[in-house]
Amino acid sequence: MKLVLFDIDGTILWTDGAGRRAMEAALHTTYGVAGDPTYRYDGKTDRQIAREQMRSAGVADDAIDAGIEQLFATYLANLERELVASPDAAQLLDGVEALLDAVESESRLVMGLLTGNVAQGAARKLGAVGVDVGRFRVNAFGSDHEERPALPRIAQTRARDALGLHVPGEDVIIIGDTPADIACGRPIGARAIAVATGRYSVADLAAHTPHAVFPDLRDTSRVLEAILD
């Protein structure tokens, strides 16, 4: 059995900045400052984004920690409003629906999520493009750990505890659109399949030596072959 873990933003879907707007507004409400507008969110966990943005604005770690629950309650409410106000902003990326169906129907594969989104944010974004979060059987979210490299091992542990599957690292496949997606699985020996549907080109991603890299996920058979290889 192989465990196939999908990133969300830039891999499964695109929300046209809804997540960033929701986070910046929540940061301002909670800490009084929205953070650096040039800061890159892609490849980061939501908790990492909050900490790095607020540290750079001079907010102390203890103050960040004291406000973190309120921050994410506000963020989730903001995200819901953003997605409702601009229902066409969230788009399922080309080829994703067919690939999810193919992975889900392959008996040798277990499909899950590995995303920097907090769990409720992930569900809201997926719901906005008509994807049921319940399709993903083993998940690791940004709400589970602040550092992305910790998430693959969390997914491994959940596969064992929830499904009784002992999946070695080399049978964990992470599909994502950033160098962070490629790198995060290396501590457990996971393989990465990179896709250039985010802010990084095929060449940018190939420089980080993933197992495979694709311009998008439209060629279902080739991507599935890379997963099963």
TIVEXVEX-270735 format. One line per 2 residues: number of its first residue (from 1); for each residue x negated, y, z of N, C-alpha, C, O. Coordinates in steps of 0.2 Angstrom, whole numbers, plus 2048, in hexadecimal, padded with zeros to 3 digits. Layout:
NUM = X/Y/Z/X/Y/Z/X/Y/Z/X/Y/Z ~ ...
REM end
This chain:
1 = 7FC/7FA/800/800/800/800/7FC/806/800/7F6/807/803 ~ 7FE/80B/7FC/7FA/812/7FC/7FF/817/7FF/805/817/7FE
3 = 7FC/81C/802/800/821/805/7FF/828/801/7F9/82A/800 ~ 804/82A/7FD/803/830/7F9/806/836/7FC/80C/836/7FD
5 = 802/83B/7FD/804/841/801/804/847/7FD/7FF/849/7FA ~ 80A/84A/7FC/80A/850/7F8/80A/857/7FC/80D/857/801
7 = 806/85B/7F9/806/862/7FC/80D/865/7F9/810/862/7F5 ~ 80F/86B/7FC/815/86E/7F9/814/874/7F5/815/874/7EF
9 = 812/879/7F8/811/880/7F4/80C/87F/7EF/806/87E/7F0 ~ 80E/881/7E9/809/880/7E3/808/879/7E0/805/879/7DB
11 = 80B/874/7E4/80B/86D/7E1/811/86B/7DF/813/869/7DA ~ 816/86B/7E4/81D/869/7E3/821/86F/7E0/825/86E/7DC
13 = 820/875/7E3/824/87A/7E2/821/881/7E2/81B/881/7E4 ~ 824/886/7E0/822/88D/7E1/827/891/7E3/82D/891/7E1
15 = 826/896/7E8/82B/89A/7EB/82B/8A1/7EA/82E/8A5/7ED ~ 826/8A3/7E5/825/8AA/7E3/824/8AE/7E9/827/8B4/7E9
17 = 820/8AC/7EE/81E/8B0/7F3/823/8B1/7F9/822/8B5/7FE ~ 828/8AD/7F9/82D/8AD/7FE/82A/8AB/805/82C/8AE/80A
19 = 826/8A6/805/823/8A4/80B/81E/8A9/80E/81E/8AB/814 ~ 81A/8AD/80A/816/8B2/80C/81A/8B8/80F/818/8BA/814
21 = 81F/8BA/80B/823/8BF/80E/826/8BE/814/826/8C2/819 ~ 829/8B8/815/82C/8B6/81C/826/8B6/821/828/8B8/827
23 = 820/8B3/820/81B/8B3/825/819/8BA/827/818/8BC/82C ~ 818/8BE/822/815/8C5/823/81A/8C9/827/818/8CC/82C
25 = 821/8C8/826/826/8CC/82A/826/8C9/831/827/8CD/836 ~ 825/8C2/832/825/8BF/838/81F/8C1/83C/820/8C2/842
27 = 819/8C2/839/813/8C4/83D/814/8CB/83F/812/8CD/845 ~ 817/8CF/83B/818/8D6/83D/81D/8D7/843/81C/8DB/847
29 = 822/8D3/842/827/8D3/848/824/8D0/84E/826/8D3/854 ~ 820/8CB/84E/81E/8C8/854/817/8CC/857/817/8CC/85D
31 = 813/8CE/852/80C/8D0/855/80B/8D8/853/806/8DB/855 ~ 810/8DA/84F/80F/8E2/84D/80B/8E3/847/80A/8E9/845
33 = 809/8DE/844/805/8DF/83E/806/8D9/839/806/8D3/83C ~ 806/8DA/833/807/8D5/82E/801/8D1/82B/802/8CC/828
35 = 7FB/8D4/82D/7F5/8D1/82A/7F3/8D4/824/7F6/8D8/821 ~ 7ED/8D1/821/7EA/8D3/81B/7EE/8D1/815/7EF/8CB/814
37 = 7F0/8D6/811/7F4/8D4/80B/7F0/8D0/806/7F3/8CD/801 ~ 7E9/8D0/806/7E5/8CD/801/7E3/8C6/804/7E0/8C2/800
39 = 7E5/8C4/80A/7E3/8BD/80D/7E7/8B8/809/7ED/8B8/807 ~ 7E3/8B2/807/7E5/8AD/803/7E9/8A8/808/7E6/8A5/80D
41 = 7EF/8A6/807/7F3/8A2/80A/7F2/89A/808/7F3/896/80C ~ 7F1/899/802/7F1/893/7FF/7EB/88E/802/7E6/891/803
43 = 7ED/888/803/7E9/883/806/7E8/884/80E/7E5/880/811 ~ 7EC/889/811/7EC/88A/818/7F2/887/81B/7F7/886/818
45 = 7F1/885/822/7F7/883/826/7FB/88A/828/7F7/88F/828 ~ 801/88A/829/805/890/82C/802/892/832/801/898/833
47 = 800/88E/837/7FD/890/83D/7F6/893/83C/7F4/898/83F ~ 7F2/890/837/7EC/893/836/7EC/89A/833/7E9/89E/834
49 = 7F1/89B/82E/7F3/8A1/82B/7F4/8A6/831/7F1/8AC/831 ~ 7F8/8A5/835/7FA/8A9/83B/7F4/8AB/83F/7F3/8B1/840
51 = 7F0/8A6/841/7EA/8A7/845/7E5/8AC/841/7E3/8B1/844 ~ 7E3/8AA/83B/7DE/8AD/838/7E0/8B5/836/7DC/8B9/837
53 = 7E7/8B5/834/7E9/8BC/833/7E9/8C0/839/7E7/8C6/839 ~ 7EB/8BE/83F/7EC/8C2/845/7E5/8C3/848/7E4/8C8/84A
55 = 7E0/8BE/847/7DA/8BF/84A/7D6/8C5/846/7D3/8C9/849 ~ 7D7/8C5/83F/7D4/8CA/83B/7D7/8D1/83D/7D4/8D6/83B
57 = 7DD/8D1/83F/7E1/8D7/841/7DF/8D9/848/7E1/8DE/84B ~ 7DB/8D5/84C/7D9/8D7/853/7DD/8D4/858/7DC/8D6/85E
59 = 7E2/8D0/857/7E6/8CD/85C/7E2/8C7/85F/7DF/8C3/85B ~ 7E2/8C7/866/7DE/8C2/869/7E2/8BB/869/7E8/8BA/868
61 = 7DE/8B5/869/7E1/8AF/869/7E6/8AD/86E/7EB/8AA/86C ~ 7E5/8B0/874/7EB/8AE/879/7F1/8B2/877/7F7/8AF/879
63 = 7F1/8B8/874/7F7/8BB/872/7FA/8B8/86C/800/8B7/86B ~ 7F6/8B5/868/7F8/8B1/862/7FC/8AB/864/802/8AA/862
65 = 7F9/8A8/869/7FC/8A1/86C/803/8A3/86F/807/89F/86F ~ 803/8A9/873/809/8AA/877/80F/8AC/872/814/8AB/874
67 = 80D/8AE/86C/813/8B0/867/814/8AB/862/819/8AC/85E ~ 811/8A5/862/811/8A1/85C/818/89E/85B/81A/89D/856
69 = 81B/89C/861/822/899/860/827/89E/85D/82B/89C/859 ~ 827/8A4/860/82B/8A9/85D/829/8AB/856/82E/8AC/852
71 = 823/8AB/854/821/8AC/84E/824/8A8/849/827/8AA/844 ~ 824/8A1/84A/827/89C/845/82E/89C/846/831/89A/840
73 = 831/89E/84B/839/89E/84B/83B/8A4/846/840/8A3/843 ~ 837/8A9/847/839/8AF/843/837/8AE/83B/83B/8AF/837
75 = 831/8AA/83A/82F/8A8/833/835/8A4/830/836/8A5/82A ~ 837/89F/834/83C/89B/831/843/89E/82F/846/89D/82A
77 = 845/8A3/833/84B/8A7/832/849/8AB/82C/84E/8AC/827 ~ 843/8AE/82B/842/8B2/826/841/8AE/81F/844/8B0/81A
79 = 83E/8A8/820/83E/8A4/81A/845/8A2/817/846/8A2/811 ~ 849/8A0/81C/850/89F/819/853/8A4/816/856/8A3/811
81 = 852/8AA/818/855/8B0/815/852/8B2/80E/856/8B3/809 ~ 84C/8B1/80E/848/8B2/808/84B/8AD/802/84C/8AF/7FD
83 = 84B/8A7/804/84D/8A2/7FF/855/8A2/7FD/856/8A1/7F7 ~ 859/8A5/802/860/8A6/800/861/8AC/7FC/865/8AC/7F7
85 = 85D/8B1/7FE/85D/8B8/7FA/85B/8B7/7F3/85D/8BB/7EE ~ 856/8B3/7F2/853/8B2/7EB/853/8AB/7E9/84E/8A8/7E9
87 = 859/8A8/7E8/85A/8A1/7E6/856/89E/7E0/854/898/7E0 ~ 854/8A3/7DC/850/8A1/7D6/849/8A1/7D7/845/89F/7D2
89 = 847/8A4/7DD/840/8A5/7DE/83C/89E/7DF/836/89D/7DD ~ 840/899/7E2/83D/893/7E3/83E/88E/7DD/843/88D/7DB
91 = 838/88C/7DB/838/888/7D4/835/881/7D6/82F/881/7D8 ~ 838/87C/7D4/834/875/7D3/830/875/7CD/832/877/7C8
93 = 829/873/7CF/824/874/7C9/825/86E/7C4/828/869/7C6 ~ 823/86F/7BE/824/86A/7B9/821/864/7BA/81B/863/7BD
95 = 825/85E/7B9/823/858/7BA/823/855/7C1/823/84F/7C2 ~ 825/859/7C6/825/857/7CD/82B/852/7CE/82A/84C/7D1
97 = 831/853/7CB/837/84F/7CC/835/848/7CA/837/843/7CD ~ 833/847/7C4/831/841/7C1/82C/83D/7C5/82C/837/7C6
99 = 827/841/7C7/821/83E/7CB/824/83B/7D2/822/836/7D4 ~ 828/83F/7D5/82B/83D/7DC/82F/837/7DB/82E/832/7DF
101 = 833/836/7D5/837/830/7D4/832/82A/7D3/834/825/7D5 ~ 82D/82B/7CF/829/826/7CD/825/823/7D3/824/81D/7D4
103 = 822/828/7D8/81F/826/7DE/824/822/7E2/822/81D/7E5 ~ 82A/825/7E3/82F/822/7E8/831/81B/7E5/832/817/7EA
105 = 831/81A/7DF/833/813/7DD/82E/80E/7DC/82F/808/7DB ~ 828/810/7DD/822/80B/7DD/821/808/7E3/820/80B/7E8
107 = 822/801/7E3/822/7FE/7EA/81B/7FE/7ED/81B/7FD/7F3 ~ 816/7FF/7EA/80F/800/7ED/80E/806/7F0/808/807/7F3
109 = 812/80B/7F0/811/812/7F2/816/814/7F7/81C/812/7F7 ~ 813/818/7FC/818/81B/801/817/823/800/811/825/800
111 = 81C/826/7FF/81C/82D/7FE/81C/832/804/821/830/808 ~ 818/837/805/819/83B/80A/816/842/808/815/844/803
113 = 816/846/80E/814/84D/80D/80E/84F/811/80D/84C/817 ~ 809/853/80E/804/855/812/803/85D/810/801/85F/80B
115 = 806/861/815/807/868/813/805/86C/819/806/86B/81F ~ 803/872/818/802/877/81D/808/87B/820/808/87E/825
117 = 80E/879/81C/814/87C/81F/816/879/826/814/873/827 ~ 819/87D/82A/81C/87A/830/822/875/82D/824/877/828
119 = 824/871/831/828/86B/82F/82F/86F/82C/831/86D/827 ~ 832/873/830/838/876/82E/837/87B/828/83C/87B/824
121 = 832/87E/827/831/882/821/830/87D/81B/833/87F/816 ~ 82D/878/81C/82C/873/816/833/871/814/834/871/80E
123 = 837/86F/819/83E/86D/817/842/872/814/846/871/80F ~ 841/878/816/845/87E/813/843/87F/80C/847/880/807
125 = 83C/87F/80B/83A/880/804/83C/87A/7FF/83E/87C/7F9 ~ 83B/874/801/83D/86F/7FD/845/86F/7FC/847/86E/7F6
127 = 849/870/801/850/871/800/852/876/7FB/857/875/7F7 ~ 84E/87B/7FA/84F/881/7F6/84E/87F/7EE/851/882/7EA
129 = 84A/879/7ED/84A/877/7E6/84D/870/7E5/84C/86D/7E0 ~ 851/86E/7EA/855/868/7E9/852/862/7EB/854/85C/7E9
131 = 84C/862/7EF/849/85C/7F1/84A/85A/7F8/849/85F/7FC ~ 84C/855/7F9/84E/852/800/848/851/804/844/84C/802
133 = 846/854/809/840/852/80D/840/84B/810/83B/848/811 ~ 846/848/810/847/842/813/844/83C/80E/843/837/810
135 = 842/83E/808/83F/83A/803/838/838/805/835/833/803 ~ 835/83C/809/82E/83C/80B/82E/838/811/830/83A/817
137 = 82B/832/811/82B/82D/817/826/82F/81C/827/82D/822 ~ 820/831/81A/81B/832/81F/818/839/81E/816/83B/818
139 = 818/83E/823/817/845/822/812/847/827/812/845/82D ~ 80E/84C/825/80A/850/82A/80A/857/828/809/859/822
141 = 80C/85C/82D/80E/863/82B/809/867/82F/805/865/833 ~ 809/86E/82D/805/873/830/807/874/838/804/876/83B
143 = 80D/872/839/810/872/840/80C/86C/844/80D/86D/84B ~ 809/867/841/806/862/845/7FF/864/847/7FD/861/84C
145 = 7FC/868/843/7F5/86A/845/7F3/870/841/7F5/871/83B ~ 7EF/874/844/7ED/87B/841/7E8/87A/83B/7E8/87E/836
147 = 7E4/874/83B/7DF/873/837/7E1/86E/831/7E3/868/833 ~ 7E1/870/82B/7E3/86B/826/7DF/864/826/7E3/85F/825
149 = 7D9/864/827/7D5/85E/827/7D8/859/82C/7D6/853/82C ~ 7DC/85B/831/7DE/856/836/7E5/853/834/7E7/84E/837
151 = 7E8/855/82F/7EE/853/82C/7EE/84C/829/7F3/848/82B ~ 7E9/84A/825/7E9/843/822/7E9/83E/828/7ED/839/827
153 = 7E5/83F/82D/7E5/83A/832/7EC/839/836/7EE/834/838 ~ 7EF/83F/837/7F6/83F/83A/7FB/83B/835/7FF/837/838
155 = 7FA/83C/82F/7FE/838/82A/7FD/831/82A/801/82D/82B ~ 7F7/82F/82B/7F5/828/82C/7F8/825/832/7FA/81F/832
157 = 7F7/828/837/7FA/826/83E/801/825/83D/804/820/840 ~ 805/82A/83A/80C/829/83A/80E/823/835/813/820/836
159 = 80A/822/830/80C/81C/82C/80B/816/830/80F/811/82F ~ 806/816/834/806/810/838/80B/80F/83E/80E/80A/83F
161 = 80D/815/841/812/815/846/819/814/844/81D/811/847 ~ 81A/818/83E/821/818/83C/823/812/838/829/80F/838
163 = 81E/810/833/81F/80B/82E/81C/804/82F/81D/7FF/82C ~ 817/804/834/813/7FE/835/80E/7FD/830/80B/7F8/82F
165 = 80C/803/82C/807/802/827/800/805/829/7FF/80A/82C ~ 7FB/800/828/7F4/802/82A/7F1/804/823/7EE/800/820
167 = 7F1/80A/822/7EF/80D/81B/7E7/80F/81C/7E6/815/81F ~ 7E2/80C/819/7DC/80F/81A/7DB/815/816/7DF/817/811
169 = 7D6/819/817/7D5/820/815/7D5/820/80D/7D8/824/80A ~ 7D2/81B/80A/7D1/81A/803/7D7/819/7FF/7D8/81A/7F9
171 = 7DD/817/803/7E3/816/800/7E8/81C/802/7EE/81B/801 ~ 7E5/821/804/7E9/827/805/7E8/82C/7FF/7E2/82D/7FE
173 = 7ED/82E/7FC/7EC/833/7F6/7EF/839/7F8/7F5/839/7F9 ~ 7EC/83F/7F7/7EE/845/7F9/7EF/849/7F2/7EA/84A/7EE
175 = 7F5/84C/7F1/7F6/84F/7EA/7F7/857/7EC/7FC/858/7F0 ~ 7F3/85B/7EA/7F3/862/7EB/7F0/867/7E6/7ED/864/7E2
177 = 7F1/86D/7E7/7EF/872/7E2/7E9/876/7E5/7E7/87B/7E1 ~ 7E6/875/7EA/7E0/879/7ED/7DA/875/7EF/7DB/86F/7F0
179 = 7D4/878/7EF/7CE/875/7F2/7CF/872/7F9/7CD/86D/7FA ~ 7D4/875/7FD/7D5/873/803/7D9/86C/803/7D7/868/807
181 = 7DD/86B/7FE/7E0/865/7FE/7DB/85F/7FC/7DC/85A/7FE ~ 7D6/861/7F8/7D1/85C/7F6/7CD/85A/7FB/7CB/854/7FC
183 = 7CB/85F/7FF/7C6/85E/805/7C9/85B/80B/7C6/857/80F ~ 7D0/85C/80C/7D2/85A/813/7D2/853/814/7D2/851/81A
185 = 7D3/84F/80F/7D3/848/810/7CC/844/811/7CC/83E/812 ~ 7C7/848/80F/7C0/845/80F/7BE/842/816/7BB/83D/816
187 = 7C0/845/81C/7BE/841/822/7C1/83A/823/7BE/836/827 ~ 7C6/838/820/7C9/832/820/7C7/82E/81A/7CA/828/819
189 = 7C4/831/815/7C3/82D/80E/7C8/82D/80A/7C8/829/805 ~ 7CD/832/80A/7D3/832/806/7D1/835/7FF/7CC/838/7FE
191 = 7D5/833/7FA/7D4/836/7F3/7D8/83B/7F2/7DE/83C/7F4 ~ 7D6/840/7EE/7DA/846/7EC/7DC/846/7E5/7D7/845/7E1
193 = 7E2/848/7E3/7E4/849/7DC/7E6/851/7DC/7EA/853/7DF ~ 7E2/855/7D8/7E3/85C/7D8/7E7/85E/7D2/7E7/85A/7CD
195 = 7EB/863/7D3/7EF/865/7CE/7EF/86D/7CD/7F0/870/7D2 ~ 7EE/86F/7C7/7ED/877/7C6/7F3/87B/7C5/7F4/87F/7C1
197 = 7F8/879/7CA/7FE/87D/7C9/7FF/883/7CF/804/886/7CF ~ 7FA/883/7D2/7F9/889/7D7/7F5/88E/7D5/7F6/891/7CF
199 = 7F0/891/7D9/7EC/897/7D7/7E5/894/7D5/7E1/899/7D4 ~ 7E4/88E/7D4/7DD/88C/7D2/7DE/888/7CB/7E3/884/7CA
201 = 7D9/889/7C7/7D9/886/7C1/7D6/87F/7C1/7D4/87D/7C6 ~ 7D7/87B/7BB/7D4/874/7BB/7CD/874/7BD/7CA/870/7C0
203 = 7C9/879/7BA/7C2/87A/7BB/7C1/87B/7C2/7BC/878/7C5 ~ 7C4/880/7C5/7C3/881/7CC/7C4/87B/7D1/7C0/87A/7D5
205 = 7C9/877/7CF/7CB/871/7D3/7C6/86C/7D2/7C3/868/7D6 ~ 7C4/86B/7CB/7BF/866/7CA/7B8/867/7CD/7B5/862/7CE
207 = 7B7/86D/7CE/7B0/86E/7D2/7B0/86B/7D9/7AA/86B/7DB ~ 7B5/86A/7DB/7B6/867/7E2/7B6/85F/7E2/7B8/85C/7E7
209 = 7B5/85C/7DC/7B5/855/7DB/7BB/851/7DE/7BA/84C/7E2 ~ 7C1/852/7DC/7C7/84E/7DE/7C6/847/7DA/7C2/847/7D5
211 = 7CA/843/7DC/7CB/83C/7D8/7CD/83D/7D1/7CB/83A/7CC ~ 7D2/842/7D0/7D5/844/7CA/7D7/84B/7CA/7D9/84D/7D0
213 = 7D8/84E/7C4/7DA/855/7C4/7DF/856/7BE/7DD/853/7B9 ~ 7E4/859/7BF/7E9/85A/7B9/7EB/861/7B9/7EB/865/7BE
215 = 7ED/863/7B3/7EF/86A/7B2/7F6/86B/7B5/7F8/871/7B8 ~ 7FA/866/7B5/801/866/7B8/803/85F/7BA/7FF/85A/7B8
217 = 809/85D/7BC/80B/857/7BE/810/854/7B8/814/84F/7BA ~ 810/856/7B2/815/854/7AD/813/84D/7AA/818/84A/7A8
219 = 80D/84B/7AA/80B/845/7A7/80C/83F/7AD/807/83D/7B0 ~ 812/83D/7AE/813/839/7B4/80F/832/7B4/80D/830/7B9
221 = 80F/82F/7AE/80B/829/7AD/804/82A/7AF/801/825/7B2 ~ 801/82F/7AD/7F9/830/7AE/7F8/832/7B6/7F3/830/7B9
223 = 7FD/836/7B8/7FC/837/7C0/7FD/831/7C4/7F9/830/7C8 ~ 802/82D/7C2/803/827/7C6/7FE/822/7C5/7FC/81F/7CA
225 = 7FA/822/7BF/7F5/81E/7BE/7EF/820/7C3/7EB/81C/7C5 ~ 7EE/826/7C3/7E9/829/7C8/7EA/827/7CF/7E6/826/7D3
227 = 7F0/827/7D1/7F2/826/7D8/7F1/81E/7D9/7EE/81C/7DE ~ 7F3/81A/7D4/7F2/813/7D5/7EB/810/7D4/7E9/80B/7D6
229 = 7E7/814/7D1/7E0/812/7CF/7DC/811/7D5/7D6/80F/7D5
REM end
